[in-house]
Amino acid sequence: MTNRRRVYEVCCAERVREASVTIGGERFSSIGSGLMVLAGISREDTEADLAWMSRKLPNLRIFEDDEGRMNRSVKEIGGELLVVSQFTLYADASRGHRPGFTESAPSEVARPLFDRFVELLRSESGLPVETGSFGADMQVSLINDGPVTIILESPKK
């Protein structure tokens, strides 16, 4: 019997003033104020994981209200989202010095799940949602606001 831990969809959401993706020296996508989301898709992710994450992210109260408290969501401020697929969120560096990525979904599984996640985010948030290019060599730039960075895992079942 193996002692493997169950891996769930993971996202890293950064509150940004602006963010962009450049591919091959050309700007591919960009946003103003909002969330830069790095999305990791695991081998075991399901539609339920994607749905949970797409409801959670746009409603996270991590933007400041008039009193300077984190009390507003990206939806409430009318912000934007930039979502980039990031298989390296599942890096296992517990042994040796070269991380392993066996928990990351292979691209033929991850691509349709990532596309579905973006589709759900667009419908859930009603906000502009930009993306990187799945599997491309991307240069991601951002101006972190705060900085505020939240790591989310879909709930364990």
Long-range contacts (C-beta under 8 A, 24 or more apart in sequence): 6-44, 6-156, 7-42, 7-43, 7-44, 7-90, 7-103, 8-42, 8-44, 8-45, 8-49, 8-153, 8-154, 8-155, 8-156, 9-39, 9-40, 9-41, 9-42, 9-45, 9-49, 9-50, 9-52, 9-53, 9-117, 9-153, 9-154, 10-39, 10-40, 10-42, 10-89, 10-90, 10-151, 10-152, 10-153, 10-154, 11-37, 11-38, 11-39, 11-40, 11-53, 11-57, 11-151, 11-152, 12-37, 12-38, 12-86, 12-89, 12-149, 12-150, 12-151, 12-152, 13-37, 13-57, 13-60, 13-62, 13-149, 13-150, 13-151, 13-152, 14-38, 14-142, 14-144, 14-147, 14-148, 14-149, 14-150, 15-62, 15-63, 15-144, 15-145, 15-146, 15-147, 15-148, 15-149, 16-82, 16-142, 16-143, 16-144, 16-145, 17-143, 17-144, 17-145, 18-142, 18-143, 19-82, 19-140, 19-141, 19-142, 19-143, 20-82, 20-140, 20-141, 20-142, 21-82, 21-84, 21-130, 21-131, 21-132, 21-133, 21-138, 21-139, 21-140, 21-141, 22-138, 22-139, 22-140, 22-141, 23-132, 23-133, 23-136, 23-137, 23-138, 23-139, 28-132, 28-133, 28-138, 29-82, 29-130, 29-131, 29-132, 30-82, 30-130, 31-79, 31-80, 31-81, 31-82, 31-128, 31-130, 32-79, 32-80, 33-77, 33-79, 33-80, 33-145, 34-74, 34-77, 34-79, 34-80, 34-81, 34-82, 34-127, 35-60, 35-74, 35-79, 35-80, 35-81, 35-82, 36-81, 36-82, 36-84, 36-140, 36-142, 37-81, 37-82, 37-83, 37-84, 38-84, 38-86, 38-89, 39-83, 39-84, 39-85, 39-86, 39-89, 39-114, 39-117, 40-85, 40-86, 40-87, 40-88, 40-89, 40-90, 40-104, 41-85, 41-87, 41-104, 41-105, 41-109, 41-110, 41-113, 41-114, 41-117, 42-90, 42-103, 42-104, 42-105, 43-103, 43-104, 43-105, 43-106, 43-109, 45-105, 45-113, 45-154, 47-116, 48-154, 49-154, 50-113, 50-116, 50-117, 50-120, 51-120, 52-154, 52-155, 53-117, 53-152, 53-154, 54-117, 54-120, 54-121, 54-123, 54-124, 54-125, 55-124, 56-152, 57-81, 57-121, 57-125, 57-152, 58-121, 58-124, 58-125, 58-127, 60-150, 62-148, 62-150, 70-148, 74-125, 74-127, 75-125, 75-126, 75-127, 78-127, 79-127, 80-127, 80-128, 80-129, 80-130, 81-121, 81-125, 81-127, 81-128, 81-129, 81-130, 82-129, 82-130, 82-131, 82-132, 83-117, 83-118, 83-121, 83-129, 83-130, 83-131, 83-132, 84-131, 84-132, 84-138, 84-140, 85-110, 85-111, 85-114, 85-131, 85-132, 85-134, 85-135, 107-134, 107-135, 110-134, 111-135
